[in-house]
Amino acid sequence: MRNCELCGRAKPDADFLAGKAKKPSRACATCRRKRQRAHQQNYYRTMDPDKRHTLKHRQRAEAYGVPHQEYSRTAVLMRWHYRCAYCNFPAAHLDHVHPLSKGGADRESNILPACAACNLSKGAKTLAEWAASFGRAEDLPF
């Protein structure tokens, strides 16, 4: 049994072996994981929003197997004056006109700003599918 230098608890020696080489550590496995998670959260929290957006969307595009081309989230929103392209309400989301799940590319020419109501109601539908889902004017999300 050893005491962790971070939490002060006595834990088995096996909890103090770190990494692939299982080198001895002064902190237990639980404290190392907490410290690593806090570091990752701080790293992404302090990152430029456009860079954070690019990293996340590159991963999404790779997961769907579609091409990714870097674009600035801020530039897209500014071009539309931070307004939804569908209903002209304030926009906080970006919407893929042709959804990634249906083969749409992750590039600026396929992106429009959207308010939460429009983006969430559209989901992974194409514009034609989304328009057909309304039925009546009272069913519109805006």
N, C-alpha and C positions, 0 to 999 in steps of 0.2 A: 504494500500500500504506500502511496505517495500523496502529498498535498499539492494541489494545483496552485500555482502562483497567482492566478487571476481570481478564482472563486474561493480558494482556501479550503475546499472540501477534500477529504481523503478518498482517493479512488484507486482501483486496481492498476498495477503497472502497465497493463495492456492498453489502457486509455491514454497513455503518454507517448505512444509510438505514432509518429507522423510521417505522411508521405508514402510513396511507393517503396522506398528503401527502408521504411519503418525505423527511422532515426528517432532517438529519444527527444522529447519535447518537455518544456517546463510547464506547459498548459495542457489541460485535459482536452479530449476530443470535442466535448460539448462547447467549451469556451473557444476553441480554435474555430469551430463552425460559426459560432455567433460573431466572432471578430471578422471572419471572412465575409459573412453576409452583410455586416455593417459597412465594411469597406466597399463592397460592390454597390450597395445602395447609395453611399456617399459619392462614389465615382460617377454614377449615372445621374444623380441629382444635380451635381455641379457641372455636368456636361452641357454644351450649347444645345438648345432644344432641336435645332435643325439637324445636328449631328446625331443626337439620340434617335430622332425620327428616321434618319437614313439607316442607321444600324438595325432598327427594328423591322423596317420595311424590306430591307435586303434579305433578312431572315425569312419573312413571310413569302416573298417572291420565290426564294429558293425552295421553300416547303411546297409551294404550288407548282414549281417547275416552269415558271414564266420569267421572261427577261426583266431585269431591274435596271433602271437608269436613274442616277441621282437627280434629285430636284429639291428645291427649297420649299418647305411647308409655309414658311413666312411669306415668300414671294407669291405663292398661289393665293393665300388669303388676302394679301395686300392688293393683288390685281383685281380681286372681286370686292374690295373695300370691306372685308370681313363680313360679307353678307352671303346667305345661302343662295346657291344658283337656282334652286327649285322654288323657294317661297319668299326670298328676300328678307328673312329673319336673320338675326345675328348668327354667324356660323362659327362653330368650334371644332367641327369634324372635317375630314377630307374624305370624299367618296370616289371610288373607282367607277366610272361610267360603265365600262365593261368589266364585270367582277373578275378578280384574280382566279376565283374558283371555276370560272368558265373560260379561262385562257386569256383574259385581259392582261395587258402588260402593265408593269408598275413604272410608269413614266408620266411626266408632267402633262402630256397631251391626253391622258386618260383620267385625269384627276380634276375634280371640282370641289369647292367648299360646300358644306351642307350643315344645316342645323341638326341637332340631335334627333328631333322627331322625324325629319325626312330621311336621314341616313339610316336610322334604326328600322324605319318602316320599309325602306327599299331593300336593305339587307344584301343578299347575293343575287338579286334579280337584275335583269337588264332593264333599260328604260321602258321598253315595250311591255315586258312582263309586269313591271311596277305600275304602269299606267292602266293596264287591263285589270289590275287587282282592285281599282277604286270603285268601279261600278257606277256610283252616283257622286255628285259634287259634295254631298254631305259626308262621304267617306274619306275625303281628302285629309291628309294629316296636317294641313296648314290652313 
